[in-house]
Amino acid sequence: MEKLAPSSKIERVITFIQQQIDDRVLVAGARLPSLRQLAQQLGVSISTVIEAYARLVTAQRIEARAGAGYFVTGIRASYAFTAIAPRLDREVDPLWISRQSLEANSTHLKPGCGWLPEHWMPEDLIRKALRTVSRSATSHLVGYGQPLGFTELRHLIAQRMQMTDVMAHPDQILLTDSGTHAIDLVCRLFLNPNDVVLIDDPCYFNFHALLKTHQVKTISIPWTTTGPDLEQFSAALAHKPRLYITNSGIHNPTGGQLSLAIAYQILKMVEQTDLVIVEDDIFADLEYVPAPRYAALNGFAQVIQIGSFSKTLSASMRCGYIATQNQWVEQLIDLKIATCFNNNQLNTELIYHALTDHAYRKHVEWLKQQLALAMSKTIQNLQPLGIAPWIIPQAGMFLWCRLPDGYSAKEISKICLSQGVILAPGNAFSTHQSAEQFLRFNVAQSADQRIYQALQRAMQQLN
Amino acid sequence: MEKLAPSSKIERVITFIQQQIDDRVLVAGARLPSLRQLAQQLGVSISTVIEAYARLVTAQRIEARAGAGYFVTGIRASYAFTAIAPRLDREVDPLWISRQSLEANSTHLKPGCGWLPEHWMPEDLIRKALRTVSRSATSHLVGYGQPLGFTELRHLIAQRMQMTDVMAHPDQILLTDSGTHAIDLVCRLFLNPNDVVLIDDPCYFNFHALLKTHQVKTISIPWTTTGPDLEQFSAALAHKPRLYITNSGIHNPTGGQLSLAIAYQILKMVEQTDLVIVEDDIFADLEYVPAPRYAALNGFAQVIQIGSFSKTLSASMRCGYIATQNQWVEQLIDLKIATCFNNNQLNTELIYHALTDHAYRKHVEWLKQQLALAMSKTIQNLQPLGIAPWIIPQAGMFLWCRLPDGYSAKEISKICLSQGVILAPGNAFSTHQSAEQFLRFNVAQSADQRIYQALQRAMQQLN
């Protein structure tokens, strides 16, 4: 056996493995020889193989799996999507809040998450709906249902939309598997790569994540307390945007509401163009006094309204909808069949029974009162820390707050995460990265004093 | 009032309306003046306006809605998707069978559809699962759940996969909203426009519809009775395809099964490339003797397996899964959050309870016996018409049949549709349009003698 210097030995092992990967003797996903086996085969020490494997891990040629050994790294997926997951700085990545919140266990505090605590949700209504549906007709339990989705629920949604003066025929409403799914289908219908889409700055972080998967260019329009900035909206129209995605009712993350004056000005501009407004109405049930809707003014000529029931009824029974003009509904049906075949029929029947139960209306009234109380308590709790609301929202669960000068929301969020508190740092909502000093609080998830203690400690640590 | 010849009057009305549309006085979706109103305004007769509107409808500038009047045609959606719906010849469009089958009423006979009759489905199991879940923990009823999906169901799926020698860790399994949704997510992860994808010829028609939405190029590999044609598969690899989408277990539409010899040859070729095989295992529960799976030979190095429960349990509770290597699972989670936030948690729990009920196994055994009986009866019923099976499938619901020489499946399908019988003409399954003489029969939907009477009449009519 030839005598080699230690580093040459390590390199020999590396070259041997790389050659096997390049020659596809070891294919992607294949398990590498054990340390002992390879040491024996190449006549080197086990520690030499360990070091060689460690360097191959660093070079991302192989990966270690606890208790299972080393494996050849998989084939890379296309760049198109890889770009959506910038792991180097996941903290302000739009997906970070979602993943941390969804993966959190029950010991985590989640003032940054976008939904209500479990005990605020109407579980009795859902249990009752499950029992009711267990006696439904066979076709509802086993069949695919109509392409548009459960007829009764579509009628009910059309009725509910009338509360905000939006007039839709039930056949202009297409059921989807969630509110996110609804926006995604609309994007698939209208967008090609490199198209331009307008969004608010700040806006719901998942709009960024979703639009990145569509490989489009986004232009962020600063959100004033009562709607998008008119001058910047007007200027952005020169780029021939295809869609403008927004919340009219309760704006996420600011809690602002669109004013009638701004809605009117925006529509006058939009009607000169081919732009379509996608109005995400997901928080409609939480409003005291409904804000104006673009679809109430314009009908469905250039407006698509989407919504869901996950915020006030259940996030476990996914269901969303798209309301728009007949021509687009027809195309959306084809797209829905091609990409998910049909929505969940059993689920839509459960939701229909829960929504038509008179207890649902009572539940929503109770929710609105709880949110109003929690809103004022959260403001009081944040005040001693110098964290101030940007506006006092009229309704909803979100409070958009500014940190005292010199503090970074990202840094505070990192520290708080290590203490089991999941925050929502402002830049996750801003493509311009203009919200480094902001945090979004979900007032329903902000009752625990440990949140404010964690914030205080983090601010002291950064001082 | 100027005296005009009738045709000039009609043109004057047309010009007036077109000008208003071009000037955006009448925007897309806007309602046109009533017949009477416009007749008065322009000083023409109502019949002149009727004729003018009719011509504008033909020109697709406006559209008539029953009982509601005339409306300006909406803005066109992007070409990308419009291309998927060639309405001029919807009969052999991949979406036609889906839409006709989904939109059919109870008087239609559906030998062309891809699912079992309602009374073949285990409704009691589902009713029982609904009652069980009505007593579940609150978090299961109202929460979003884990990004991967309900843990117990993922464990169960991993166990079920072992029946075909496919070894997956439960964390390598991601739940989705349906089998179609699973394939769509995989396509979104791997494909960019103009990428090349291999499919079988014939193959499940919705693969065509789905791949068109991804704007990729497809290469169809002729399907032999035991797998893809090896020579043509090998030749297609020169085009650097990203994915090969196929059914290994029971092939749709032919009912063929992959042989071990072909699986081995295909994998040896694939391992020299970056191609990923997407193995749609949706009919697994209907097999008597499982066919080999690519994932059993290759693991998840270059194979992604997908499946669902809509064929044997319920199409109303949508749920699918993706099983693959850890790295891709991580990326698929991000993509799932961005595009649909999460799958339906309540639903996955219902499915878990139904699948773990010992009555499910009995139901599946019963189904397989029924299908075997229906298979031989369908063959007997078709024989007098000269319609012969391409192969006798070992299992499943599909029978791929050749018409006597000189008959067009498309023409026969058109005639039968007018008689309330929905067939599945061969070219809906073939991008090469090489299956004009074939029909796919779902033997479970083919018991009614009126189907064979309609076929006979159609063949006589075409003779």
Interface residues (C-beta under 8 A of the other chain):
Chain A: R24 V27 A28 G29 A30 E63 R65 V72 T73 G74 I75 A77 S78 Y79 A80 F81 T82 I84 A85 P94 L95 S98 R99 L102 E103 W115 E118 H119 M121 P122 E123 I126 R127 K128 L130 R131 V133 S134 R135 T138 S139 H140 L141 V142 G143 Y144 G145 Q146 P147 D177 S178 G179 T180 H181 D184 R188 L189 F190 L191 N192 P193 D195 N206 A209 L210 K212 T213 R242 E271 Q272 D274 V276 G299 F300 A301 Q302 S310 S314 A315 S316 M317 R318 Q325 N326 Q327 W328 Q331 I333 D334 L335 I337 A338 T339 C340 F341 N342 N343 N344 Q345 L346 N347 L350
Chain B: R24 V27 A28 G29 A30 E63 R65 V72 T73 G74 I75 A77 S78 Y79 A80 F81 T82 I84 A85 P94 L95 S98 R99 L102 E103 W115 E118 H119 M121 P122 E123 I126 R127 K128 L130 R131 V133 S134 R135 T138 S139 H140 L141 V142 G143 Y144 G145 Q146 P147 D177 S178 G179 T180 H181 D184 R188 L189 F190 L191 N192 P193 D195 N206 A209 L210 K212 T213 R242 E271 Q272 D274 V276 G299 F300 A301 Q302 S310 S314 A315 S316 M317 R318 Q325 N326 Q327 W328 Q331 I333 D334 L335 I337 A338 T339 C340 F341 N342 N343 N344 Q345 L346 N347 L350
